[in-house]
Amino acid sequence: MSDFSFGAPSKSKSAPILVVGWPGLGGVASSCVRTLSQGLQSESVSALNPDPHFELEDIQIKNGLIFQGNLPKMIFQRVRSAANQELILFIPDTQTMEKPLDLARAVIRTAMSTFGIQSVITFAAISGVLEPEEEPVVRFGTTDFHSGEELAKAGIPPIRSERIVGLNGLILLAAQELGLKGICLVSEIPVWGLHSPNPKATRSLLKTFCSLMSIRLNFDHLNGQILALEEKMAALRDAFSNESGESWDSDNGFHLDQEGKEFESATERNLSKAELDELENFFSRAKFDRSQTPLLKAELDRLGVFKLYEDRFLDLFRDLS
């Protein structure tokens, strides 16, 4: 649907909308398209050839014999929604690190020539400072002003200043290059659960998407997963808080000491060179090993300087969106 009228019934057949979710942070984007595929009547109708975009990275051995490993699958599925809007789901196994924009362009060109799509919707996740118990807020980024107006009227706030790194963002650029309209629906996920699938963010994104497209989808199967993840993230958060002897003040984002006073800024605290060097070591380790990020977060909280380093801290995860 070229004007993004979001599932409004129409007497004339509308152009299909391409819906894309590449694997990324929290598995959120890919989980969205796979949930749509499983919850709606979908059929596989085409696939993108992975050969130009991926190299073989492994072999398989069966009964001692060596076979060529498999390249990632990149499947197109067709869905007809209740609002008589055709959706084309693109479900890739993985992202590529080599020339990702070329792959994004190939997806768009294939979807245009095969299905006649005129618009694209993607999903993405970014790390944010929110509690595990909080409901994520869904925001949008779009390629054109009019789609942004329509989303704002639907009650979805825009992303004010953020980076979406990876193919969930680049595919919108590829769409824009070819004159297509594009939207990215983005949800925050807590830093405590960056390495786990995040069904709560998936649910928030899909509720927003289904509302826009007039689609009915049952999310009850996610409730147990959401509760288990909340408990896991809350336990991790509480363990670090107890270790540092501090409590979190959700109103201003600073940790408070036992008397309830805000920690001073880094300059006011006059962090020693040893403390600054240790922070740099934490950042260096976390850059190459995301499992180190909770330790970095705890150290920033202990020193009372998380707000000063917040942008740099969040930058560690934005390439996984």
C-alpha positions in Angstrom: 0.0 0.0 0.0 1.9 3.0 -1.3 0.4 5.6 1.0 0.5 3.5 4.2 -3.1 3.6 5.0 -2.4 0.9 7.5 -4.8 -1.9 6.8 -7.9 0.2 6.0 -10.3 -1.8 3.8 -10.2 -0.9 0.1 -12.3 -1.9 -2.9 -9.2 -1.9 -5.1 -6.3 -4.2 -4.6 -3.4 -2.5 -2.8 0.2 -3.1 -3.4 1.7 -5.6 -1.0 3.7 -4.3 2.0 7.1 -5.9 2.6 7.6 -6.8 6.3 11.2 -7.5 7.4 12.9 -8.7 10.6 16.6 -9.4 10.6 18.1 -11.2 13.6 19.5 -8.7 16.0 19.4 -7.4 19.5 17.3 -9.6 21.8 16.1 -11.5 18.7 13.2 -9.1 18.6 12.9 -8.2 14.9 13.2 -11.8 13.7 10.8 -12.9 16.4 8.2 -10.4 15.1 8.2 -11.7 11.5 8.3 -15.3 12.6 5.4 -14.8 15.0 3.4 -13.2 12.2 4.3 -16.2 10.0 3.1 -18.7 12.6 0.0 -16.8 13.7 -1.4 -15.9 10.3 -2.0 -18.0 7.2 1.3 -17.7 5.4 2.8 -19.6 2.5 6.4 -19.6 1.3 6.4 -18.1 -2.2 10.1 -17.3 -3.0 13.6 -17.1 -1.7 16.6 -14.9 -2.2 19.8 -16.6 -3.4 22.4 -16.3 -0.6 25.4 -17.1 -2.8 26.4 -13.5 -3.7 26.2 -12.3 -0.1 27.5 -15.1 2.1 30.6 -17.3 2.2 30.6 -20.9 3.5 31.8 -20.9 7.0 31.5 -24.6 7.9 31.3 -28.2 6.7 29.1 -31.0 7.9 30.3 -34.5 8.7 28.0 -37.5 8.6 29.3 -41.0 9.3 32.8 -39.7 8.8 32.1 -38.2 5.3 32.5 -34.5 4.7 29.7 -32.5 3.1 29.4 -28.8 2.2 27.8 -26.7 4.9 24.6 -24.8 4.4 24.2 -21.1 3.4 21.7 -19.0 5.3 18.0 -19.3 4.2 16.2 -16.1 3.2 12.6 -16.8 2.6 9.7 -14.7 1.3 6.2 -15.6 2.6 2.8 -14.3 1.6 0.1 -13.3 4.1 -3.4 -12.0 3.4 -4.6 -10.0 6.4 -8.3 -9.6 7.4 -8.2 -6.1 6.0 -7.5 -7.5 2.6 -4.0 -6.2 2.7 -1.3 -8.5 1.3 1.9 -8.7 3.3 5.1 -10.2 2.1 7.2 -11.5 5.0 10.9 -11.7 4.5 12.5 -14.1 7.0 16.3 -14.3 6.9 18.4 -16.6 9.0 21.1 -14.1 9.7 22.7 -10.8 8.8 25.8 -10.3 6.8 28.9 -8.3 7.9 30.2 -7.9 4.4 28.5 -5.2 2.3 25.2 -5.3 4.1 23.7 -2.5 2.0 24.2 -4.6 -1.1 22.1 -7.4 0.5 19.4 -4.9 1.5 19.2 -3.6 -2.1 18.9 -7.1 -3.4 16.0 -7.9 -1.0 14.2 -4.7 -2.1 14.8 -5.3 -5.8 13.6 -8.9 -5.6 10.5 -7.9 -3.6 9.7 -5.2 -6.1 10.1 -7.3 -9.2 8.5 -10.4 -7.8 5.6 -9.0 -5.7 5.3 -5.4 -6.7 5.8 -4.0 -3.2 5.7 -0.2 -2.8 6.5 0.1 0.9 8.5 -1.6 3.7 8.0 -2.0 7.4 10.8 -3.2 9.6 11.3 -3.9 13.3 14.3 -3.1 15.6 15.4 -3.1 19.2 17.7 -0.7 21.0 19.0 -0.9 24.6 17.5 1.5 27.0 17.5 2.4 30.7 14.1 0.8 31.7 13.2 -1.6 34.4 12.5 -5.3 33.5 8.9 -4.8 34.8 8.2 -1.8 32.6 6.3 -2.1 29.3 8.5 -1.0 26.4 7.5 2.1 24.4 7.3 1.6 20.7 8.6 4.5 18.6 9.1 5.0 14.9 11.5 6.2 12.2 10.3 6.7 8.7 11.6 7.7 5.2 9.0 10.4 4.6 7.1 13.1 6.4 3.6 12.1 5.6 4.0 8.5 7.0 5.4 10.1 10.1 2.3 12.3 10.5 0.1 9.3 10.1 2.0 7.3 12.8 2.0 10.3 15.1 -1.8 10.5 14.7 -2.0 6.8 15.6 -0.3 7.7 19.0 3.1 6.4 18.2 6.0 8.8 19.1 8.9 9.4 16.8 12.5 8.5 17.7 14.1 11.8 18.5 17.8 10.9 18.1 19.0 7.4 17.7 21.0 5.1 15.5 19.7 1.8 14.0 22.8 -0.1 12.9 22.5 -3.2 10.8 20.1 -4.4 8.2 16.9 -3.6 10.0 17.9 0.0 9.4 19.8 -0.3 6.1 16.9 -1.9 4.3 14.9 1.3 4.7 17.7 3.2 3.1 17.7 0.7 0.2 13.9 1.2 -0.1 14.2 5.0 -0.1 16.8 4.8 -2.9 14.3 3.1 -5.1 11.5 5.5 -4.3 9.7 3.3 -1.7 8.3 4.4 1.6 9.6 2.8 4.7 8.9 2.6 8.5 10.9 1.1 11.3 9.0 0.3 14.5 11.5 0.3 17.4 11.3 -1.0 21.0 13.7 -0.5 23.9 14.9 -3.5 25.9 16.6 -3.4 29.3 20.3 -3.7 29.5 19.8 -6.6 31.9 18.5 -8.8 29.1 20.4 -7.9 26.0 21.6 -11.5 25.4 18.3 -13.2 25.8 15.3 -13.3 23.5 12.9 -10.5 24.6 9.3 -11.6 24.1 8.0 -8.5 25.8 9.5 -6.2 23.2 8.2 -8.6 20.5 4.7 -8.3 21.9 4.9 -4.5 22.2 6.0 -4.2 18.6 3.5 -6.6 17.2 0.6 -5.0 19.1 1.5 -1.7 17.5 1.9 -3.3 14.1 -1.3 -5.3 14.3 -3.2 -2.2 15.4 -1.9 -0.2 12.4 -2.7 -3.0 10.0 -6.1 -4.1 11.5 -4.8 -7.6 12.2 -5.9 -9.8 15.1 -3.2 -11.9 16.6 -3.1 -13.8 19.9 -0.1 -13.1 22.1 -1.1 -15.4 25.1 1.7 -17.8 24.3 4.3 -15.1 25.1 3.0 -14.5 28.7 5.0 -17.3 30.3 8.2 -16.4 28.5 7.8 -12.7 29.5 7.3 -13.6 33.1 10.4 -15.8 33.2 12.5 -13.2 31.5 11.3 -10.5 33.8 12.3 -12.6 36.8 15.7 -13.4 35.4 16.5 -9.7 34.6 15.2 -8.5 37.9 17.3 -11.0 39.8 20.4 -9.9 37.8 19.6 -6.2 38.5 19.0 -6.8 42.2 22.2 -8.8 42.6 24.3 -5.9 41.2 22.3 -3.4 43.3 22.9 -5.4 46.5 26.5 -5.9 45.7 27.1 -2.1 45.4 24.8 -1.3 48.4 22.8 1.2 46.3 19.2 1.5 45.1 17.8 2.7 41.8 15.8 5.8 41.6 13.6 5.4 38.5 12.6 9.1 38.4 16.0 10.5 37.5 18.1 7.6 36.5 20.8 8.0 39.2 21.6 5.5 41.9 21.2 6.8 45.4 23.3 6.0 48.4 21.7 4.8 51.7 20.9 8.4 52.7 19.1 9.0 49.4 21.5 11.6 48.0 22.5 11.6 44.4 26.0 10.7 43.5 28.0 13.6 42.3 29.1 13.9 38.7 32.4 12.4 37.6 34.1 15.9 37.7 32.7 16.6 41.1 33.8 13.2 42.4 37.3 13.7 40.9 37.7 10.2 39.7 41.3 9.0 40.0 43.4 8.1 37.0 43.3 4.5 38.2 39.5 4.6 38.2 39.3 6.2 34.8 41.8 3.6 33.4 39.8 0.8 34.9 36.6 2.1 33.2 38.4 2.2 29.9 39.5 -1.4 30.4 35.8 -2.3 31.1 34.7 -0.6 27.9 37.4 -2.3 25.9 36.4 -5.7 27.2 32.7 -5.1 26.7 33.3 -3.9 23.1 34.5 -7.4 22.1 32.6 -9.4 24.7 29.0 -8.3 25.3 28.8 -10.6 28.3 31.0 -8.1 30.1 28.4 -5.3 29.9 26.6 -6.1 33.2 30.0 -5.7 35.0 30.6 -2.4 33.2 27.2 -1.2 34.1 27.7 -2.2 37.7 31.1 -0.3 37.8 29.5 2.8 36.3 26.8 2.7 38.9 29.3 2.1 41.7 31.2 5.2 40.7 27.9 7.2 40.2 28.8 8.2 36.6 26.4 6.1 34.5 24.6 9.2 33.2 27.9 10.7 32.0 28.7 7.5 30.1 25.2 6.5 29.1 25.5 7.2 25.4 28.8 5.4 25.1 27.4 2.5 27.0 24.4 2.2 24.8 26.5 2.5 21.7 28.0 -0.9 22.6 24.7 -2.5 21.6 23.3 -0.5 18.8 25.1 -2.5 16.2 23.1 -5.5 17.3 19.7 -3.9 16.6 
